Amino acid sequence: MPEFLRLSPPIQALQILLDSLPERKPADEAIRSIDALGRVLAADVRAPHSLPEFPRSSVDGFAVRANDTFGVSEALPGYLQLVGEILMGKSPTVVITPDTCVSIHTGGMLPEGANAVLMLEHSQAVKRRGPGNEEINEIEILRPVAVGENVILVGEDVKKDQIVLKAGARIRPAEIGGCMALGISLLRVAIPPRIGIISSGDEVVPPDCSPHPGQVRDVNSHSLAALVKDSGGDPVLYGIVPDNLQAMKSVAGIALNECDAILITAGSSASARDHTAEAIASLGGPGILVHGVNVRPGKPTILAVCGGKAVIGLPGNPVSALVIGKLFAIPIIERMLGLNVVHPHPSVLAKMEMNIASQAGREDWVAVRIHSSPSQSIPSEERIWMAEPIFGKSNLIFSLAMADGLVRIPPNSTGVSSGEMVEVVLL
């Protein structure tokens, strides 16, 4: 068996793994834009036309010539003759001439001759009699407007042929809305990489079984599958492999051949019955790159590249497996998806409620529950979030299920003091 636990810092370990993987363009497919939520774009998207395609009002009010309003005020109002209304969804037939205006609604097309919109709130409707005693509708103007005020110009959102979405971006609801506005019904997106997941251990049984004394249900396969799917991958479960080297070699070989990367849970520690390291070493070069990461939970982690594919051996404890999956599996999946427009992970600043000790030189991740400061007299937007540590061993999955986030204690720190502000990475 190779020398066990020559510990590497987690950032360095991840970089070693990424640097050892070949650069590959992800396979892609065309799907309906409305089905692309969470997918990663495989090609740039250009605007087929300008948006908006016509000048339109951003408020309810009156389309005017701006210079007809210059100099007016509430004390010295101006007057414009109301000559019509812009109907929604229709091209205007009226032309704005000096000292005239038309009623217009939000989104309505600006008529010829108009270059601004006066808000409804800054006007009053009045009536007067003309020379022939006819009734004339007028608008009393209580403030001036500038050229272009309350108007969205042609191409102000995007211009024709402009790149509106870049390859490597993950699609969010706003991107789907933008595609609908431009009439883009199909998008080319990266095909989710297949991630093989293998669980091991004679004591592990499927979740739908009633375990006998000494047995435990398989937690890791399913929690990791959810993590993979949430990150954009396609999880493929290969079941539970007994503590047998030949059995692990056989299943791992099949998974590596059928998938783009594999995760093997349990079997990464120093026990004589853990065969993961030997099985991984048999899958091809360059093989194991890191065996042992200076992080808690998750120290006995294996990082390898076999046949150009990432292979990660994770600890069997459920919390450790999820933390290591978050640190190493997610970046690998994002790399295979071609994700290069990475948004920051959601986090909040919170005040730690008690002292947390940490060993210098080791990166610790502490599960915390978040709640607001008890004082109800403080406005909600000004309340201070409090971080309450959840103490539990790494085989207690509900210690993580009850948590709102994780606090990273860097290796150059010996812990966090009560009252110290920390960043909580939300789960």
C-alpha positions as CSV (number, residue, x, y, z in Angstrom):
1,M,0.0,0.0,0.0
2,P,1.3,3.5,-0.8
3,E,2.5,5.7,2.1
4,F,-0.6,7.0,3.8
5,L,-1.5,10.6,4.6
6,R,1.3,12.8,3.3
7,L,-1.0,15.7,3.9
8,S,-1.5,18.5,1.3
9,P,-3.2,21.8,1.8
10,P,-6.7,21.6,0.2
11,I,-6.1,24.5,-2.3
12,Q,-2.8,22.9,-3.4
13,A,-4.3,19.5,-3.6
14,L,-7.1,20.7,-5.9
15,Q,-4.7,22.5,-8.1
16,I,-2.6,19.4,-8.5
17,L,-5.7,17.5,-9.5
18,L,-6.9,20.1,-12.0
19,D,-3.4,20.5,-13.5
20,S,-3.2,16.8,-14.2
21,L,-6.5,16.6,-16.1
22,P,-6.4,17.1,-19.9
23,E,-8.1,20.1,-21.4
24,R,-11.3,18.9,-23.1
25,K,-14.1,20.8,-24.8
26,P,-17.3,19.5,-23.2
27,A,-19.8,17.7,-25.5
28,D,-22.9,19.8,-26.1
29,E,-26.4,19.5,-27.3
30,A,-29.3,21.9,-28.3
31,I,-32.2,22.1,-25.9
32,R,-35.2,24.4,-25.6
33,S,-34.3,27.7,-23.8
34,I,-37.1,27.3,-21.3
35,D,-35.6,23.9,-20.2
36,A,-32.0,25.3,-19.8
37,L,-32.2,26.4,-16.1
38,G,-29.0,25.5,-14.4
39,R,-27.3,24.3,-17.6
40,V,-24.0,25.7,-18.8
41,L,-23.8,27.4,-22.2
42,A,-21.5,25.8,-24.8
43,A,-21.6,28.6,-27.3
44,D,-21.9,32.4,-27.2
45,V,-25.4,33.8,-27.8
46,R,-25.8,36.9,-30.0
47,A,-28.8,39.1,-30.2
48,P,-30.7,38.5,-33.4
49,H,-32.0,42.1,-33.2
50,S,-31.8,45.2,-31.0
51,L,-33.8,45.3,-27.8
52,P,-36.0,47.2,-27.7
53,E,-36.7,47.3,-31.4
54,F,-38.6,50.6,-31.0
55,P,-38.4,53.6,-28.6
56,R,-40.9,53.1,-25.8
57,S,-42.1,54.8,-22.7
58,S,-40.9,53.6,-19.3
59,V,-43.8,55.3,-17.4
60,D,-47.4,56.2,-17.8
61,G,-47.8,59.8,-19.0
62,F,-47.6,61.9,-22.1
63,A,-45.3,61.8,-25.1
64,V,-44.0,65.3,-25.7
65,R,-41.3,67.4,-27.4
66,A,-38.9,68.2,-24.5
67,N,-38.3,71.8,-25.6
68,D,-42.1,72.5,-25.2
69,T,-41.7,71.9,-21.5
70,F,-38.6,74.0,-20.8
71,G,-39.0,76.7,-18.2
72,V,-42.3,75.4,-16.7
73,S,-42.9,74.9,-13.0
74,E,-45.8,74.4,-10.5
75,A,-45.8,78.2,-10.1
76,L,-45.7,78.8,-13.8
77,P,-47.2,75.8,-15.6
78,G,-47.2,75.2,-19.3
79,Y,-50.0,73.8,-21.5
80,L,-50.0,71.3,-24.3
81,Q,-53.0,70.2,-26.4
82,L,-53.8,66.5,-26.0
83,V,-54.3,65.1,-29.5
84,G,-54.8,61.4,-28.9
85,E,-53.6,58.2,-27.2
86,I,-51.0,55.6,-28.1
87,L,-52.7,52.2,-28.0
88,M,-50.6,49.3,-26.6
89,G,-49.4,46.9,-29.2
90,K,-50.0,49.3,-32.0
91,S,-47.8,51.6,-34.1
92,P,-48.7,55.3,-33.5
93,T,-50.5,57.1,-36.3
94,V,-50.2,60.5,-34.8
95,V,-47.3,62.9,-35.2
96,I,-46.3,65.2,-32.3
97,T,-46.1,68.8,-33.5
98,P,-45.2,71.9,-31.4
99,D,-47.4,72.4,-28.4
100,T,-49.1,69.0,-28.6
101,C,-48.9,65.7,-26.8
102,V,-50.4,62.3,-26.6
103,S,-51.3,60.0,-23.8
104,I,-48.9,57.0,-23.6
105,H,-48.7,54.0,-21.2
106,T,-45.7,52.1,-19.9
107,G,-44.2,50.1,-22.8
108,G,-46.0,52.1,-25.4
109,M,-44.2,53.0,-28.7
110,L,-43.1,56.6,-28.8
111,P,-44.7,58.5,-31.7
112,E,-42.8,60.4,-34.4
113,G,-41.9,63.9,-33.2
114,A,-41.8,63.0,-29.5
115,N,-38.4,62.8,-27.7
116,A,-39.5,62.5,-24.0
117,V,-42.3,61.4,-21.8
118,L,-43.9,63.5,-19.0
119,M,-44.9,61.4,-16.0
120,L,-48.6,61.4,-15.3
121,E,-47.9,62.6,-11.7
122,H,-46.4,65.8,-13.1
123,S,-49.5,66.9,-15.0
124,Q,-53.2,67.8,-14.7
125,A,-56.0,67.4,-17.3
126,V,-57.8,70.7,-18.1
127,K,-60.4,71.7,-20.7
128,R,-61.0,75.0,-22.4
129,R,-63.2,76.4,-25.2
130,G,-61.7,77.2,-28.6
131,P,-62.6,80.1,-30.9
132,G,-65.7,78.3,-32.2
133,N,-66.8,77.3,-28.7
134,E,-65.4,73.8,-29.3
135,E,-64.0,71.8,-26.3
136,I,-60.2,71.4,-26.3
137,N,-58.5,68.9,-24.1
138,E,-55.2,70.2,-22.7
139,I,-52.5,69.0,-20.3
140,E,-51.2,71.3,-17.6
141,I,-47.4,70.7,-17.2
142,L,-46.0,71.2,-13.7
143,R,-42.3,70.4,-14.4
144,P,-40.0,70.2,-17.4
145,V,-38.5,67.0,-18.9
146,A,-35.2,66.5,-20.6
147,V,-34.6,64.9,-24.1
148,G,-34.8,61.2,-23.6
149,E,-36.3,61.3,-20.1
150,N,-38.6,58.3,-19.3
151,V,-37.8,56.8,-22.7
152,I,-36.1,53.5,-23.5
153,L,-34.2,54.0,-26.8
154,V,-33.8,51.4,-29.6
155,G,-31.0,49.0,-28.5
156,E,-30.6,50.5,-25.1
157,D,-30.9,47.0,-23.6
158,V,-28.9,45.1,-26.2
159,K,-27.8,45.9,-29.8
160,K,-28.1,43.6,-32.8
161,D,-25.3,41.0,-33.0
162,Q,-24.1,41.9,-29.5
163,I,-23.0,38.9,-27.4
164,V,-25.6,38.7,-24.7
165,L,-24.6,35.4,-23.1
166,K,-21.1,34.0,-23.0
167,A,-20.1,30.4,-23.4
168,G,-19.3,28.9,-20.0
169,A,-22.1,30.8,-18.2
170,R,-24.7,28.9,-16.1
171,I,-28.2,29.7,-17.1
172,R,-30.3,31.5,-14.4
173,P,-34.0,32.7,-14.6
174,A,-32.8,36.1,-15.8
175,E,-31.0,34.5,-18.8
176,I,-34.1,32.5,-19.7
177,G,-36.1,35.7,-19.6
178,G,-33.6,37.5,-21.9
179,C,-33.7,34.7,-24.4
180,M,-37.5,34.9,-24.5
181,A,-37.3,38.6,-25.1
182,L,-35.1,38.0,-28.1
183,G,-37.1,35.1,-29.4
184,I,-34.2,32.7,-28.8
185,S,-35.9,29.3,-28.4
186,L,-32.9,27.0,-28.6
187,L,-29.6,27.0,-26.7
188,R,-26.4,24.9,-27.1
189,V,-25.5,23.7,-23.6
190,A,-22.9,21.3,-22.2
191,I,-24.0,17.8,-21.7
192,P,-23.9,16.9,-18.0
193,P,-20.7,14.8,-17.3
194,R,-21.5,11.3,-16.0
195,I,-20.1,10.9,-12.5
196,G,-19.9,7.4,-11.3
197,I,-20.5,6.9,-7.5
198,I,-19.4,3.7,-5.7
199,S,-20.1,3.0,-2.1
200,S,-18.1,0.3,-0.3
201,G,-18.1,-1.7,3.0
202,D,-19.4,-5.0,4.2
203,E,-21.4,-3.2,6.8
204,V,-23.3,-0.9,4.2
205,V,-26.8,-1.9,3.1
206,P,-29.3,-0.1,0.7
207,P,-31.5,2.5,2.3
208,D,-34.6,0.5,1.8
209,C,-33.3,-2.4,3.9
210,S,-33.7,-2.9,7.6
211,P,-30.0,-3.1,8.8
212,H,-29.0,-5.8,11.2
213,P,-26.8,-5.0,14.2
214,G,-23.5,-3.7,13.0
215,Q,-24.9,-2.6,9.6
216,V,-25.6,0.9,8.4
217,R,-27.7,2.2,5.5
218,D,-25.9,3.7,2.4
219,V,-26.1,7.5,3.0
220,N,-23.1,8.6,0.8
221,S,-24.2,7.3,-2.6
222,H,-27.4,9.3,-2.4
223,S,-26.2,12.5,-0.7
224,L,-23.3,12.6,-3.2
225,A,-25.7,11.9,-6.1
226,A,-27.8,14.9,-5.0
227,L,-24.6,17.1,-4.8
228,V,-23.5,16.0,-8.3
229,K,-26.9,16.7,-9.8
230,D,-27.2,20.1,-8.0
231,S,-23.7,21.0,-9.5
232,G,-24.8,20.1,-13.1
233,G,-23.5,16.5,-13.3
234,D,-25.3,13.3,-14.1
235,P,-24.8,10.9,-11.2
236,V,-24.6,7.2,-12.0
237,L,-24.8,4.9,-9.0
238,Y,-22.9,1.6,-9.0
239,G,-24.2,0.2,-5.8
240,I,-22.3,-1.1,-2.8
241,V,-19.1,-3.0,-3.2
242,P,-17.9,-5.4,-0.4
243,D,-14.5,-5.1,1.2
244,N,-12.8,-7.1,-1.5
245,L,-10.0,-5.8,-3.6
246,Q,-10.9,-7.7,-6.8
247,A,-14.5,-6.6,-6.5
248,M,-13.5,-3.0,-6.1
249,K,-11.1,-3.2,-9.1
250,S,-13.8,-4.7,-11.2
251,V,-16.6,-2.1,-10.4
252,A,-14.2,0.8,-10.5
253,G,-12.9,-0.3,-13.9
254,I,-16.5,-0.5,-15.3
255,A,-17.4,2.9,-13.8
256,L,-14.3,4.6,-15.2
257,N,-15.0,3.2,-18.6
258,E,-18.6,4.4,-18.6
259,C,-18.3,7.7,-16.8
260,D,-16.3,11.0,-17.0
261,A,-15.2,10.8,-13.4
262,I,-15.8,8.6,-10.4
263,L,-16.3,9.1,-6.7
264,I,-15.6,6.2,-4.3
265,T,-16.8,6.5,-0.7
266,A,-15.1,4.8,2.2
267,G,-11.9,2.9,1.8
268,S,-9.6,5.9,1.9
269,S,-8.3,5.5,5.4
270,A,-5.4,3.4,6.8
271,S,-7.3,0.3,7.6
272,A,-6.0,-3.0,6.2
273,R,-9.5,-3.7,4.8
274,D,-9.6,-0.5,2.8
275,H,-8.7,-1.4,-0.8
276,T,-9.7,1.9,-2.5
277,A,-6.1,3.2,-2.9
278,E,-4.9,-0.1,-4.5
279,A,-7.9,-0.3,-6.7
280,I,-7.4,3.3,-7.9
281,A,-3.7,2.6,-8.5
282,S,-4.7,-0.2,-10.9
283,L,-6.9,1.9,-13.1
284,G,-4.1,3.6,-15.0
285,G,-1.6,6.5,-14.9
286,P,-0.7,8.8,-13.6
287,G,-2.7,7.3,-10.7
288,I,-2.8,8.7,-7.2
289,L,-1.6,12.3,-6.9
290,V,-2.7,13.1,-3.4
291,H,-3.5,10.8,-0.5
292,G,-4.3,12.9,2.5
293,V,-5.6,16.5,2.6
294,N,-5.0,18.8,5.6
295,V,-8.6,19.5,6.2
296,R,-11.2,18.5,8.8
297,P,-13.5,16.8,8.2
298,G,-12.1,14.7,5.4
299,K,-8.4,14.2,6.0
300,P,-8.1,10.7,4.4
301,T,-9.0,11.8,0.9
302,I,-7.5,10.4,-2.3
303,L,-7.2,12.4,-5.5
304,A,-6.1,10.7,-8.7
305,V,-6.2,10.9,-12.4
306,C,-6.5,7.6,-14.3
307,G,-6.8,7.5,-18.1
308,G,-7.4,11.2,-18.2
309,K,-10.3,11.1,-15.8
310,A,-10.6,12.3,-12.2
311,V,-11.0,9.6,-9.5
312,I,-11.7,10.8,-5.9
313,G,-11.7,8.5,-2.9
314,L,-13.8,10.1,-0.1
315,P,-14.1,9.2,3.5
316,G,-17.0,7.0,4.5
317,N,-18.3,9.3,7.2
318,P,-21.3,11.2,5.7
319,V,-20.3,14.7,6.7
320,S,-16.7,14.2,5.6
321,A,-17.9,12.8,2.3
322,L,-20.2,15.8,1.6
323,V,-17.5,18.4,2.6
324,I,-14.9,16.8,0.5
325,G,-17.4,16.5,-2.4
326,K,-18.0,20.2,-2.1
327,L,-14.3,21.0,-2.1
328,F,-13.1,18.7,-4.8
329,A,-16.0,17.0,-6.8
330,I,-17.8,20.3,-7.6
331,P,-14.8,22.0,-9.1
332,I,-14.1,19.0,-11.3
333,I,-17.7,18.9,-12.5
334,E,-17.6,22.7,-13.3
335,R,-14.3,22.1,-15.2
336,M,-15.9,19.4,-17.3
337,L,-18.9,21.6,-18.0
338,G,-16.7,24.4,-19.3
339,L,-18.0,26.7,-16.6
340,N,-15.9,29.8,-16.7
341,V,-18.3,32.5,-15.5
342,V,-18.4,31.6,-11.8
343,H,-20.6,33.6,-9.5
344,P,-19.7,33.8,-5.8
345,H,-21.2,31.2,-3.5
346,P,-24.0,32.7,-1.4
347,S,-22.7,33.7,2.0
348,V,-23.6,35.9,5.0
349,L,-21.5,37.6,7.7
350,A,-22.4,36.4,11.2
351,K,-21.1,36.8,14.7
352,M,-19.8,33.5,16.2
353,E,-21.6,32.7,19.4
354,M,-18.8,30.8,21.1
355,N,-15.1,30.0,20.9
356,I,-14.1,27.4,18.3
357,A,-10.6,25.9,18.6
358,S,-8.7,24.8,15.5
359,Q,-5.3,23.1,15.0
360,A,-2.8,25.5,13.3
361,G,-1.8,24.3,9.9
362,R,-5.1,22.5,9.2
363,E,-8.2,23.9,7.4
364,D,-11.3,23.3,9.4
365,W,-15.0,23.5,8.2
366,V,-17.5,24.0,11.0
367,A,-21.2,23.5,10.5
368,V,-23.3,26.3,12.0
369,R,-27.0,27.3,12.4
370,I,-27.8,30.9,11.7
371,H,-30.4,33.0,13.6
372,S,-30.9,36.8,13.9
373,S,-30.0,38.9,16.9
374,P,-32.6,38.6,19.6
375,S,-33.3,42.3,19.8
376,Q,-36.6,43.0,18.0
377,S,-36.1,46.8,18.2
378,I,-33.4,46.6,15.5
379,P,-34.8,46.9,11.9
380,S,-34.6,43.6,10.1
381,E,-32.1,44.9,7.5
382,E,-29.8,46.0,10.3
383,R,-29.9,42.9,12.5
384,I,-26.7,41.0,13.1
385,W,-26.8,37.3,12.2
386,M,-25.5,35.0,14.8
387,A,-23.6,31.7,14.0
388,E,-24.3,28.9,16.4
389,P,-21.8,25.9,16.0
390,I,-23.3,22.5,15.6
391,F,-21.1,20.0,17.3
392,G,-21.1,16.5,16.0
393,K,-18.8,13.8,14.8
394,S,-18.3,13.3,11.0
395,N,-20.5,10.2,10.9
396,L,-23.6,12.2,12.1
397,I,-25.4,13.3,8.9
398,F,-28.0,15.2,10.7
399,S,-25.4,17.5,12.2
400,L,-25.1,18.8,8.6
401,A,-28.7,18.5,7.8
402,M,-29.6,20.9,10.7
403,A,-26.9,23.4,9.6
404,D,-27.5,26.5,7.5
405,G,-23.9,26.8,6.4
406,L,-20.3,26.2,6.9
407,V,-17.6,28.4,8.4
408,R,-14.0,28.0,7.1
409,I,-11.2,28.3,9.6
410,P,-8.0,28.8,7.6
411,P,-4.9,26.8,8.4
412,N,-3.0,29.9,9.7
413,S,-5.6,30.3,12.5
414,T,-5.9,28.6,15.8
415,G,-9.7,29.1,15.9
416,V,-12.5,31.6,16.1
417,S,-13.3,33.7,19.1
418,S,-16.8,34.3,20.5
419,G,-18.1,37.5,19.0
420,E,-15.8,37.4,16.0
421,M,-17.4,38.1,12.6
422,V,-17.1,35.1,10.2
423,E,-18.3,34.4,6.7
424,V,-20.9,31.6,6.5
425,V,-21.0,29.8,3.2
426,L,-24.7,28.8,2.9
427,L,-25.7,25.3,2.1
